[in-house]
């Protein structure tokens, strides 16, 4: 009896055919609404920084080199591909691509860096620096995120005084 | 050195040990998806083992957390010498969405050296298989850092030198929609 059931199982298994995908050797399409890596279009981007202000993972850094050049640095290490940057972008310069094969041996490979021209007021340059610390949290005006240490900088006095709590805490492991 | 190590290791099968140091289990489910017959990672000799002492590869999911840091380091130390570490998911690659909370220390590379990164939240099972194939040398990696530069201002600027007088009117030559 058990032998018969085993044989029947084998027949069922044979009838199912081959289900394994030939994946790494043949391409596999993704669903149409799949969100992969965001792609930044430097031609459309106006450098408003909406993506950087709304990124939940704080992975888009802005740095104002001078009056007219702003650097937008997408790191993508902890990007969850939520698509919020593409959603808030007023110029539709960010598209969520279908790229998911982002495996690398160095984490710096998935970063994108844009150098953008910033339009200036013809009379006074860019003159919209917020006066109070509370208004600076709205993140308009100049931004100087920490590109070396890849840190998003809140424009508050608390950050200026001392380092953020997460980075400098050293705990004893053994 | 890493390439040589891979060449040396990949003559044989990779046995993976699957360590979650505080993730949300999304990446765990995707890793277990890879081991099903549908994706069938055993084609490449990949087998899930229960003990780090039997493993060659450690699959890390979840960020380096304060509560599991010591256990993760001990598990890494228990793997015999030619070993690879895969960071799977955006938590393990970069610390995750909650990278700055009090109990998250950041990416797992703060605690153990990581050789391959598979970003995604969670990565597709195909993406994990692709990472394994990159490690085995079956395919080349597709990503490279991108640097882009605007050469021209996207919005036309107002240039007073381009004002031309036409009779009584003053006409701006490069009148474009702003």
Interface residues (C-beta under 8 A of the other chain):
Chain A: X19 X20 X21 X23 X24 X25 X28 X30 X40 X42 X43 X44 X45 X46 X56 X57 X58 X59 X75 X76 X77 X78 X79 X80 X81 X82 X91 X99 X100 X101 X102 X103 X104 X105 X106 X107 X108 X109 X110 X111 X112 X113 X114 X115 X116 X117 X119 X122 X164 X165 X166 X169 X171 X173 X174
Chain B: X2 X37 X38 X39 X40 X43 X66 X69 X70 X73 X90 X91 X93 X94 X95 X96 X97 X99 X100 X101 X102 X104 X105 X106 X107 X109 X111 X115 X116 X117 X118 X119 X120 X121 X123 X124 X126 X127 X128 X129 X130 X131 X132 X133 X134 X135 X138 X139 X141 X142 X143 X144 X145 X146 X147 X148 X149 X150 X152 X153 X154 X155 X157 X158
